[in-house]
Amino acid sequence: MEVTAWRCTHVAAVSWRKFSRRQLSISASKADRYSRQLEFPGGLVKVSIKRARRKTLAIHVLSACRVEMRVPLKCPWQEIDQFLESRHGWIENASESLASAPVVPELRYHDGAKHPYLGESIPLMLVRGRPMLTEFIQGRLVVRCSDPSDEAKVAAQIDQWYRRQAHLLFPELIEACRTRFPMALSYRGLVVRKMKSRWGSCSKQGEICLNSLLIRSPLQAIEFVIAHELCHLQHFSHNVAFYRLLTAIMPDWREREGLLMRG
């Protein structure tokens, strides 16, 4: 589940008539001539087509399920479809990247500010004093430090607390998720760290890496990421077999993925 950034768009562009022709496998909507549907192992993606005064064809992947194609006013539909088909694999990769990207909300670090933890919003309680302390007490996240007005210090303590909670919870969830699989799964190890562009990853050597900020998400969303990475132990790429296994061990994975995407 690797990405560049959630709110960044992925763009592919080429001059009109400057692309290779391939056999088409694109579904065109009769009701809406200005859209196409692309079928990927993970589901369907709708492509909106917009004509404009321009000389190039460009595809903008705006989100996991929103793709826009911008084309010259007089560009023939056959060439539009051929260009779209020639970028089929690129669109699939870009859509998967954006679907997997962390949605990191902008947080404040003053007394009473709300911070997410396991899908719930909990208020901060800032206390001046020593030694430093970050602890969940009676529905509040209590942060004690020498200067509570220093947002960078408060943020650093909260990040460390998130990481500690992740180290405690994630191994338990991995073991519980492994029981869903019909085959025995073994992994090389678990790494938990803060990442900007991934919720998780699985190396070819079997090492699983999970984003410590996942601890902010609902439990069902965390379980989805773990299941996703465990499936990579059997199928390293996002092919049909991968999604077949994911669906078998977690039939509601799309709903869980939605929880993750909504942050």
PyMOL commands that set and color helices and strands:
alter all, ss='L'
color gray80, all
select helices_A, chain A and resi 77-86+88-100+151-178+212-216+219-231+240-249+253-261
alter helices_A, ss='H'
color red, helices_A
select strands_A, chain A and resi 10-15+27-28+35-40+43-52+56-63+66-72+114-117+120-128+133-137+140-145+189-193+200-202+207-211
alter strands_A, ss='S'
color yellow, strands_A
deselect
rebuild
show_as cartoon
